Each structure stands twice: as C-alpha cells, then as structure tokens.
C-alpha cells in the first residue's frame, strides 16, 4: 500500500529517536561516528539514508537497517512519482 507524502527518514529520526532521548545533533553525530554536518543534512531532508548510515542507526537505536532503507526508498519513490508523472500507456501500445 502506497503512502501519501511519506516523511523523509530524517524527520522520523528526529521525532522518534533524537527528541525522546533529548539528544542534540552534535551529541548524536558523535555517537553515530559521523560529522554534525552529515547528520544535520539528513535531519533537514537534504541527504538520504545510505546503507552505512542505516547500519549505524540500527545499532544505535535498536532498529533494523532494512527499516531505515525502506523508509528512504518509499520517500524517494514518492518524490520521483511526483516529478515523473504517469506514462501514456496508449502510446506504448501504438508503437
């Protein structure tokens, strides 16, 4: 089932992981072994969750790497669907 306008995984990370633990971006970045700039870009939706980051998040927050990657894939697919639009199937069968 497709989600309508899924949140960026960075938003989920902020709301469900960092805020409940009262972690600052600086402290979370240090714990994850990444730069503050890298984590900030993810939290602000300017960068996606890579497989490496997914592993770091899964270890830090007791989640699965697959769940982070799935969130990223769902978000990316939704964004792409907004820009690509629908194909004209009739043109395909007329070719």
C-alpha positions as CSV (number, residue, x, y, z in Angstrom):
1,X,0.0,0.0,0.0
2,X,1.5,3.3,-1.0
3,X,1.8,6.1,1.4
4,X,0.6,9.6,0.6
5,X,3.5,12.0,1.1
6,X,5.7,9.9,3.4
7,X,8.0,11.7,5.7
8,X,11.7,12.0,5.0
9,X,13.6,9.4,7.2
10,X,15.4,12.3,8.8
11,X,12.1,13.6,10.2
12,X,11.4,10.2,11.6
13,X,14.9,10.0,13.1
14,X,14.5,13.4,14.7
15,X,11.0,12.8,16.1
16,X,11.3,9.2,17.2
17,X,14.9,8.8,18.2
18,X,16.6,12.1,19.0
19,X,13.9,14.1,20.6
20,X,12.7,11.4,23.1
21,X,16.3,10.9,24.2
22,X,16.9,14.7,24.2
23,X,19.9,14.2,22.0
24,X,21.4,17.3,20.3
25,X,22.6,17.0,16.7
26,X,26.2,17.3,17.9
27,X,25.9,14.6,20.5
28,X,24.0,12.2,18.2
29,X,26.6,12.8,15.4
30,X,29.4,12.0,17.8
31,X,27.7,8.8,19.0
32,X,27.0,7.7,15.4
33,X,30.6,8.5,14.3
34,X,29.5,11.0,11.6
35,X,30.0,14.7,11.2
36,X,27.4,17.1,12.6
37,X,27.1,18.4,9.0
38,X,26.2,14.9,7.7
39,X,23.6,14.3,10.4
40,X,22.1,17.8,10.0
41,X,21.7,17.2,6.3
42,X,19.8,14.0,6.9
43,X,17.6,15.6,9.6
44,X,16.7,18.5,7.4
45,X,15.9,16.3,4.4
46,X,18.8,17.4,2.3
47,X,20.5,14.0,2.3
48,X,19.2,10.5,2.4
49,X,19.9,7.4,4.5
50,X,22.8,5.4,3.0
51,X,23.3,1.7,3.7
52,X,26.2,2.7,6.0
53,X,24.1,5.2,7.9
54,X,21.2,2.7,8.1
55,X,23.6,0.2,9.9
56,X,24.8,3.0,12.3
57,X,21.2,3.9,13.1
58,X,20.2,0.3,13.6
59,X,23.0,-0.3,16.1
60,X,22.4,3.0,17.9
61,X,18.7,2.8,18.3
62,X,17.9,-0.9,18.2
63,X,16.1,-0.8,14.9
64,X,16.8,-2.7,11.7
65,X,18.9,-1.3,8.9
66,X,16.2,-2.5,6.5
67,X,13.6,-0.3,8.1
68,X,15.7,2.8,7.6
69,X,16.5,1.9,4.0
70,X,12.8,1.0,3.3
71,X,11.8,4.4,4.6
72,X,14.3,6.1,2.3
73,X,13.1,4.0,-0.7
74,X,9.5,4.9,0.0
75,X,10.3,8.5,0.3
76,X,12.5,8.5,-2.9
77,X,9.8,6.7,-4.8
78,X,7.1,9.1,-3.8
79,X,9.2,12.1,-4.7
80,X,10.1,10.6,-8.1
81,X,6.4,9.8,-8.8
82,X,5.6,13.5,-8.2
83,X,8.2,14.6,-10.8
84,X,7.9,11.8,-13.4
85,X,4.1,11.7,-13.6
86,X,2.1,9.0,-15.4
87,X,3.1,7.4,-18.7
88,X,0.7,7.4,-21.6
89,X,0.1,3.7,-22.0
90,X,-1.8,4.2,-25.2
91,X,1.4,5.5,-26.8
92,X,3.2,2.3,-25.8
93,X,0.6,0.0,-27.4
94,X,0.5,2.2,-30.6
95,X,4.3,1.8,-31.2
